[in-house]
Amino acid sequence: MAVLDAIHWGPASKATPKQLVILCHGLGADAYDLIDIAPTWGNTLPDAIFASVNAPEEHFSGFGRQWWPVSDRRPEVMEGGARNAAKHLDAFIDAELVRLGLPPDAYALMGFSQGAMTVLFTGLRRSVAPKAVLAFSGALIAPDSLEAEIRNRAPVLLAHGEADGQVPVSRSRDAEAELRRLGVPVEAAYSPGLGHGIDDHGIAMAALTLQKAFA
């Protein structure tokens, strides 16, 4: 299995990286979609390097990438897609930490939309917990299997627009309830009027989460 490729930003301090923050884009986007957030979060984590990854598959449109196809959205098919995506993301995390000479826990995961689904699925099933999982406009794939498969309880931030017409905000509310039931520390930021996107409130909440996670 080929390791995912990524574009990088930072550290803002120009020092040797001390933390790794991995950014996972949504369906039909690519690594360039999220890297512009890095300088803002770099103000909070000046010694962090940000790696925005390209999902493993070409999108069916021929433009952008996808973590798995979504033409069939039955739960069992979505779960299979998320499991395959997790294998790719796991391999990237491990390889990137080794490449940077960082400890195995010196990382956080962030994703948007399908990328958020991917980091939620992957992050909580890793034996070495991420410092935080930031999930924007996402959903908890295969919630019924998580209780048996959860391997850590990393802090999770869920951010979602209440006017999201692509991934309903109810998906993050359901995720919040299930994660709390499993003892995962969760913060949630629901933005009235926001559609399928990321706003300044969510970015600020994520910066605070990262700051606390790596303190």
N, C-alpha and C positions, 0 to 999 in steps of 0.2 A: 504493500500500500504506500503510495507516494505521500510524502509529508506536504501539508498545505503550504502555499506560499503566502507572503504577507508584505505589507509596506509598514515602515516604522517611523516613529517620531520620538524625539527626546533621547536622553533626559534633558530637561530644560536647564539643569545645572551644569551640563556638559561633563559631569562626573561619570564615573563608572556606574552603570545601572545597579540599583539596589532592589527595585521592584519591577514586576512585569504586569501590565494590564493588557488583556487580550480583548479585542473588539470584534464582534461577529455581526455582519450585515444581514439585512432582510432579503426576502425573495426577490430575485431579479436585479439586485444591486451588486456592488462589488466592494473591494477593500477601500476604495476611495470614498465611499459613502459616509463613513464614520470617522475617518482620520482627522477631520477638522475639529472634532471635539477634544482631541488630545491636548492642544495648547492650553485650553481652559482648565482641564484637570491637571495639567502639568504645573499650574500655579500652586495647586494643593500638594502635589507629589513631585517636587522638582527633580528627584533622583529616580523617577520611574521612566521606563521605556514602554511605549505603547505600540502594540503590534496589531494592525488591522488585517484580518485574514480574508482570503478569497475562499468561498465555499467550494466543496469538492466537485460539484457538477455544473455543467453549462446549463443555463436556463433554457427552457423549451423554445423561447422566442428567438434565441440566438444572441441575445444581449444580456449581459450580467450573468450571475451565478445563482445557484440554489443549493441548500443543504440536502434537500430531497424533493422529488416531484410531488405535486399536490393535486394532480388530476383526479386522484382517488383519495377522498378525505375520510374514509372509514377509520375508526379509531385504531384498529389493528394494523392498518396500512401506515398510518401516521406514526405509530409506535415503531414499526420496522424501520421507517425512514429515520426517525430520531436515533435509534440504536446504531444504525450505520454511520450517521453523522457524528455521533459521540466517539466512535472509533477513530475517525479522522481527527477530531478536535483533541482527544486524549493524546494521540501521537504527536500532534503539534505542540501541545503544552509541555510534554516531557522533553521533546527535542529542543525547544526554545529555552527552557530553563537550563538544560545542560550547556547549550551553546553560549549562554550568557554567564555561566558559572554561578548561578543563583541557587539558593536552597530550594528544596522541593515544595515549600509552602509559600514562597515569595511571589505569589501571583493572585490576580483577581480576574474575573470574567465579566464581560458586558456584552449584551446582545440586544438587537432591535428586531421585533416581529418574529420571523422564523429563526433569526439568530438568537432571540431571547428564549424561544422554545428550546433551542439547542443548548444554550448555556445552563438553563434550569435542569434539563435532563442530564447533562453531562456532569455539571459541577457537584451535585449532591450525591453522585454515585462514585466519586473518586476517593481513593483511600487516603490521599493527602488532601485535606480540604483547601479550597481557595480561601483567601482572606475575605472575599465578598463575591456575591453574584448579583449583578445589576441587570434586571430584565425589563426592557421598555416595550410596551405594546405587544406582549407575548401571551403565552398560555402554558399550562402544565400538561405536557404530553404524558400519557400513561400514568395518571395519578394512582390507579389501583395497584400498580406494581411498585410504587415508590416505597411504601412501608417496608416491604421485604428487601428492597435493594439499597435503601439509603445507607451511606457509609460515613457521612459527616453531617454536621448541622451548621454549615457556614451561614453567616448573616446574609439575608436576601433583601434587596430593594426591588419592589414592583412599582413601575411608573406607567400610567396608562391614561390616555385621553378619554373622557366620558362621551365624546362624540365620535369615537372611532367607528367607522363604517366597515372596516375590513376585518379586524379582530375585535369583537365586542369587549367592552370593559368588563363584562361579567366573567370573562375568562381569567382575568387577573384577580378579580374578587374571589372566584372559586379557588384559584391557586393560593391566595392568601389564607383562606379558611383551612385548606388541606395542610399547608405547610405549618401553620400554627398548631394544628391538631397533632402533627408529628414532632412538635417541639423545636421547630426551626425558627430562629429569631427573624421576624419580618417587619420591615417598614414599607408603607405604601403611600404613593403620591398619585392621587386621582385628580386630573385637571379638567374642570368644567369647560366645555366649548372646544377642547382640543380634539382634532381628528387623529388620523393614523400618523403620528409624528412624535417628535421630541421637543419639549419646550424648555424655557430657561429655568422653570421651577424644578423640573426633573433633573436637569443638568446640575443645578445647585445641590439638590438632595443627594445626587450620586457623588458629587465632590466631597460632601460631608461624610457619606458612608465610607468612601475610600480613605479619607483622612483618619477616621476612627479605626478602620480595619487594619491599617498599616502602622498605627501609633505604637 
